[in-house]
Amino acid sequence: MTDPDAVPDTFTIKLLPGDGRHGLQVDATNPVCTVIKDILPKGAIDNWNQNKPDHKVKKLDRIVEVNGIKGPAIDIAKALRIRHWSLNNVTPCQSHSVNSI
């Protein structure tokens, strides 16, 4: 039997200041999760996707943790403003507004 609370396809991305801006547009209006609305070209995540084809970050993926910060989506979005971070990324969650960081 599968655990309904298990988090599928979770992976961690670690970026350093030299990696540049993350290049994500996120939706932080959903209280449950922060949703990736777009991945901008030439950002650190776009570069990650080119170098890690087996663990690509995709539109509508959700971010569940940044630098140890979990919880409300707005807190995760604020943590993304830091120049270096460790991001736990998961498969899609439903939400529709865009907040660009």
MOMO-V168430 format. One record per pair of residues at least 4 apart in sequence whose ideal C-beta (glycine too) atoms are under 8 Angstrom apart, sorted by the first residue. I is the first residue (numbers start at 1). GAP is how many residues later the second one is. If there is no record, write none. Layout:
BEGIN
I;GAP + I;GAP
END
This chain:
BEGIN
2;4 + 7;57 + 7;83 + 8;82 + 8;83 + 9;81 + 9;82 + 10;54 + 10;78 + 10;79 + 10;80 + 11;44 + 11;77 + 11;78 + 12;74 + 12;75 + 12;76 + 12;77 + 13;32 + 13;35 + 13;42 + 13;44 + 13;73 + 13;74 + 13;76 + 14;71 + 14;72 + 14;73 + 15;4 + 15;7 + 15;29 + 15;33 + 15;69 + 15;70 + 15;71 + 15;72 + 16;68 + 17;66 + 17;67 + 19;25 + 19;28 + 19;65 + 20;22 + 20;23 + 20;24 + 20;27 + 21;22 + 21;23 + 22;21 + 22;22 + 22;23 + 22;58 + 22;63 + 22;79 + 23;16 + 23;17 + 23;18 + 23;19 + 23;20 + 23;21 + 23;22 + 23;23 + 24;12 + 24;14 + 24;15 + 24;16 + 24;19 + 24;21 + 24;33 + 24;56 + 24;77 + 25;11 + 25;12 + 25;13 + 25;14 + 25;15 + 25;73 + 25;74 + 25;75 + 25;76 + 26;8 + 26;9 + 26;10 + 26;11 + 26;37 + 26;47 + 26;51 + 26;54 + 26;72 + 26;73 + 26;74 + 26;75 + 27;7 + 27;8 + 27;10 + 27;46 + 27;68 + 27;69 + 27;70 + 27;71 + 27;72 + 28;6 + 28;45 + 28;46 + 28;48 + 28;49 + 28;71 + 29;44 + 29;66 + 29;68 + 29;70 + 30;4 + 30;5 + 30;43 + 30;63 + 30;64 + 30;65 + 31;41 + 31;42 + 32;41 + 32;61 + 33;29 + 33;30 + 33;31 + 33;40 + 33;57 + 33;60 + 33;62 + 34;28 + 34;29 + 34;30 + 34;39 + 34;42 + 34;43 + 34;46 + 35;25 + 35;26 + 35;27 + 35;28 + 35;38 + 35;57 + 35;58 + 35;60 + 36;21 + 36;22 + 36;23 + 36;24 + 36;25 + 36;26 + 36;27 + 36;53 + 37;22 + 37;23 + 37;61 + 38;21 + 38;60 + 39;4 + 39;6 + 39;7 + 39;10 + 39;18 + 39;19 + 39;20 + 40;6 + 41;5 + 42;4 + 42;5 + 43;4 + 44;4 + 45;4 + 45;12 + 46;4 + 47;4 + 48;4 + 48;7 + 48;8 + 48;9 + 49;4 + 49;7 + 49;8 + 52;4 + 57;4 + 57;32 + 60;32 + 60;33 + 61;28 + 61;29 + 61;30 + 61;31 + 62;27 + 62;28 + 62;29 + 62;30 + 62;31 + 63;13 + 63;17 + 63;24 + 63;25 + 63;26 + 63;27 + 64;6 + 64;12 + 64;24 + 64;25 + 64;26 + 65;4 + 65;5 + 65;11 + 65;21 + 65;22 + 65;23 + 66;10 + 66;13 + 66;14 + 66;16 + 66;19 + 66;20 + 66;21 + 66;22 + 67;12 + 67;15 + 67;18 + 67;19 + 68;18 + 69;6 + 69;7 + 69;10 + 70;6 + 71;4 + 71;5 + 72;4 + 73;4 + 74;4 + 75;4 + 76;4 + 77;4 + 77;22 + 77;24 + 79;6 + 80;5 + 80;7 + 80;21 + 81;20
END
